[in-house]
Amino acid sequence: MISEQSWADAELIWDFHQMHHEPRPCSVAVGLGSHDLGVADATVDLYRRGMTPLIVFTGATSRTTQERMPRGEAVHYRERALELGVPPADVLVESKATNTGENILFTRTLLEEKGVKVESILLVSKPYEERRAYATARKLWPEVEVVSASAPMTFRHYVDSIGDPRLVIDMLVGALQRLQLYPQQGFMVAHRVPEEVLAAYRRLCADGFTGRLVHAAAP
């Protein structure tokens, strides 16, 4: 049973993780691979709205996705986009990245190899990964404008869509830990975390939502 305090703390962190950017036209949309096909759907929605002429899906597999997406996260995302009517020529795949830093660096390399001029990117992630992805891109691709995007939904709606509240809260807590650790390790730019968000984070850790905490340096 998850307490009302834990729900409230998780919602506070959920809101902090989102950048609240207004989507606008960009050179390319970059969909970050994960267990959540909603990222692919959100990327396609932006494409259909004329926000980008080109999509790159990036991601290999992880322990979370190896059974659900055995061909690789980016490959499954592309298949989803084609099912939704995106022309094959408008969807590129980067299938080797295993973390957010590699997502950015390998996508950058792919677009350079394809001769695509990039001045701005729509960086599409899970809702609670927006700030982490943005901070990573600003560090590793500083010369481009970065606009964060995700599927528009409330925390409760997202939990219902995943079906596992504890997993989602673990993910929120883990993402916030990385926002505090990784700038010191050179993986992302620093973002100030408000004290009330840190207090919520500490309470959730004390309540056992620690399944996605890291104990080693990795982007």
C-alpha positions as CSV (number, residue, x, y, z in Angstrom):
1,M,0.0,0.0,0.0
2,I,1.3,3.4,-1.0
3,S,0.6,6.2,1.5
4,E,-1.1,9.5,0.6
5,Q,2.2,11.2,1.6
6,S,4.1,9.1,-0.9
7,W,1.6,9.8,-3.6
8,A,1.9,13.5,-2.9
9,D,5.7,13.4,-2.9
10,A,5.8,11.5,-6.1
11,E,3.5,14.0,-7.8
12,L,5.7,16.8,-6.7
13,I,8.8,15.2,-8.2
14,W,6.9,14.3,-11.3
15,D,6.1,17.9,-11.9
16,F,9.7,19.0,-11.3
17,H,11.0,16.5,-13.8
18,Q,9.1,18.1,-16.6
19,M,10.5,21.2,-18.3
20,H,7.1,22.6,-19.3
21,H,8.4,23.7,-22.7
22,E,6.0,24.7,-25.4
23,P,6.6,22.5,-28.5
24,R,7.8,24.5,-31.6
25,P,9.3,23.5,-35.0
26,C,12.8,22.0,-34.8
27,S,15.3,20.5,-37.2
28,V,14.7,16.9,-35.9
29,A,12.8,15.1,-33.2
30,V,14.8,12.6,-31.1
31,G,12.8,9.9,-29.4
32,L,14.7,8.4,-26.5
33,G,14.2,4.6,-26.2
34,S,12.7,3.1,-23.1
35,H,10.1,0.6,-22.0
36,D,7.3,3.1,-22.9
37,L,6.0,3.1,-26.5
38,G,4.2,6.3,-25.5
39,V,7.5,8.1,-26.4
40,A,7.1,6.9,-29.9
41,D,3.5,8.0,-30.0
42,A,4.4,11.4,-28.7
43,T,7.1,11.8,-31.3
44,V,4.8,10.9,-34.1
45,D,2.2,13.3,-32.8
46,L,4.8,16.1,-33.0
47,Y,5.7,15.0,-36.5
48,R,2.1,15.1,-37.6
49,R,1.7,18.6,-36.1
50,G,4.5,19.8,-38.4
51,M,7.0,20.3,-35.6
52,T,9.7,18.4,-37.4
53,P,10.5,16.9,-40.8
54,L,12.6,14.1,-39.4
55,I,12.6,11.6,-36.5
56,V,15.5,9.7,-34.9
57,F,14.7,6.9,-32.5
58,T,17.6,6.0,-30.3
59,G,18.2,3.0,-28.0
60,A,19.4,-0.6,-27.7
61,T,17.9,-2.8,-25.0
62,S,18.1,-2.8,-21.2
63,R,17.1,-5.1,-18.5
64,T,13.7,-3.5,-18.5
65,T,13.1,-3.8,-22.2
66,Q,15.0,-6.9,-23.4
67,E,11.9,-9.1,-23.2
68,R,9.3,-6.6,-24.4
69,M,11.5,-5.1,-27.2
70,P,14.0,-7.9,-28.2
71,R,14.9,-6.1,-31.5
72,G,15.9,-3.0,-29.7
73,E,14.0,0.0,-28.4
74,A,14.7,2.2,-31.4
75,V,13.7,-0.5,-33.8
76,H,10.4,-1.1,-32.0
77,Y,9.7,2.6,-31.9
78,R,10.3,2.9,-35.6
79,E,7.9,0.0,-36.3
80,R,5.3,1.8,-34.2
81,A,5.8,5.1,-36.1
82,L,5.4,3.2,-39.4
83,E,2.2,1.6,-38.1
84,L,1.0,5.1,-37.4
85,G,1.7,6.2,-41.0
86,V,5.0,8.0,-40.9
87,P,6.9,7.5,-44.2
88,P,9.9,5.2,-43.7
89,A,12.3,7.8,-45.1
90,D,11.4,10.2,-42.3
91,V,12.4,7.8,-39.5
92,L,16.1,7.1,-38.7
93,V,17.3,4.5,-36.1
94,E,20.2,4.6,-33.8
95,S,20.3,1.2,-32.2
96,K,23.5,1.1,-30.0
97,A,22.9,3.6,-27.2
98,T,22.5,2.1,-23.7
99,N,22.2,5.3,-21.7
100,T,21.1,8.9,-22.1
101,G,24.6,10.2,-22.8
102,E,25.0,7.7,-25.6
103,N,21.5,8.5,-27.0
104,I,22.7,12.1,-27.5
105,L,26.2,11.4,-28.7
106,F,25.3,8.6,-31.1
107,T,22.3,10.5,-32.5
108,R,24.5,13.5,-33.1
109,T,27.0,11.3,-35.0
110,L,24.3,9.6,-37.0
111,L,22.9,13.0,-38.2
112,E,26.4,14.3,-39.0
113,E,27.0,11.2,-41.1
114,K,23.7,11.7,-42.9
115,G,24.5,15.3,-43.6
116,V,21.5,16.6,-41.7
117,K,22.0,20.2,-40.5
118,V,20.8,20.5,-36.9
119,E,20.0,23.8,-35.3
120,S,17.4,22.6,-32.8
121,I,16.0,19.3,-31.5
122,L,12.7,18.2,-30.1
123,L,13.9,15.9,-27.3
124,V,11.1,13.4,-26.6
125,S,11.2,11.3,-23.5
126,K,9.1,9.8,-20.8
127,P,7.4,12.6,-18.8
128,Y,9.6,12.1,-15.8
129,E,12.8,12.0,-17.8
130,E,12.4,15.4,-19.5
131,R,14.7,17.4,-17.2
132,R,17.4,14.7,-17.1
133,A,17.4,14.4,-20.9
134,Y,17.5,18.1,-21.3
135,A,20.4,18.5,-18.9
136,T,22.3,15.8,-20.7
137,A,21.7,17.3,-24.2
138,R,22.8,20.7,-23.0
139,K,26.1,19.3,-21.8
140,L,26.8,17.0,-24.8
141,W,25.3,19.0,-27.6
142,P,25.5,22.6,-26.4
143,E,25.4,24.3,-29.8
144,V,21.8,23.3,-30.6
145,E,18.6,24.5,-29.1
146,V,16.8,21.8,-27.1
147,V,13.1,21.7,-26.7
148,S,11.8,19.1,-24.3
149,A,8.6,17.1,-25.0
150,S,6.7,14.1,-23.7
151,A,3.2,12.7,-23.8
152,P,0.9,15.1,-22.0
153,M,-0.6,13.3,-19.0
154,T,-1.0,13.5,-15.3
155,F,1.0,11.4,-12.8
156,R,-2.0,9.3,-12.0
157,H,-2.7,8.7,-15.6
158,Y,0.8,7.7,-16.3
159,V,0.8,5.2,-13.4
160,D,-2.4,3.7,-14.7
161,S,-0.9,3.4,-18.2
162,I,2.1,1.5,-16.8
163,G,0.2,-0.5,-14.2
164,D,2.9,-0.6,-11.6
165,P,2.9,2.4,-9.2
166,R,6.0,1.2,-7.3
167,L,8.0,0.9,-10.4
168,V,7.0,4.4,-11.6
169,I,7.9,6.0,-8.2
170,D,11.2,4.1,-8.2
171,M,11.9,5.6,-11.6
172,L,11.0,9.1,-10.4
173,V,13.4,8.8,-7.4
174,G,16.2,7.3,-9.5
175,A,15.9,10.1,-12.1
176,L,16.1,12.7,-9.3
177,Q,19.2,11.1,-7.9
178,R,20.9,11.2,-11.2
179,L,20.1,14.9,-11.6
180,Q,22.1,15.5,-8.4
181,L,25.0,13.1,-9.1
182,Y,25.7,13.4,-12.8
183,P,26.6,17.1,-13.1
184,Q,29.5,16.4,-10.7
185,Q,30.6,13.6,-13.0
186,G,30.4,15.7,-16.1
187,F,27.5,13.9,-17.7
188,M,25.0,16.8,-17.6
189,V,24.6,20.5,-16.7
190,A,23.5,21.3,-13.2
191,H,19.9,22.1,-12.3
192,R,18.9,23.6,-8.9
193,V,16.6,21.2,-7.1
194,P,14.2,23.0,-4.8
195,E,14.3,22.1,-1.1
196,E,10.7,20.8,-1.1
197,V,11.5,18.5,-3.9
198,L,14.6,17.2,-2.1
199,A,12.5,16.7,1.0
200,A,10.0,14.6,-1.0
201,Y,12.9,12.6,-2.5
202,R,14.3,11.9,1.0
203,R,10.9,10.7,2.3
204,L,10.4,8.4,-0.7
205,C,13.9,6.9,-0.2
206,A,13.2,6.3,3.5
207,D,9.9,4.6,2.5
208,G,11.8,2.1,0.3
209,F,11.4,3.6,-3.2
210,T,15.1,2.8,-4.0
211,G,14.8,0.3,-6.8
212,R,16.3,2.6,-9.4
213,L,19.0,4.3,-7.4
214,V,22.6,4.0,-8.7
215,H,25.7,3.4,-6.8
216,A,28.3,3.8,-9.6
217,A,29.0,6.6,-12.0
218,A,27.2,6.0,-15.4
219,P,25.4,8.5,-17.7
